Amino acid sequence: MNPEQKQQIVQWLNQQIVHSNETVNEAHQSNQFEKETQFEGMRDAFMRCLNKLNNA
């Protein structure tokens, strides 16, 4: 993977993390706990991918 591709993936992952965090907060405030849990899992998966890319 070239540096430009890696940067694009990192940016996309960061956007997904921000979106997931926003959705988690909104779901928590509206007591939609299933949705909150789902997006917490997605956020954690995006973060694991981001960490692997940063350590590669």
ABEGO torsion letter per residue (X at the ends): XBAAAAAAAAAAAAAAAAAAAAAAAAAAAAGBAAAAAAAAAAAAAAAAAAAAAAAX
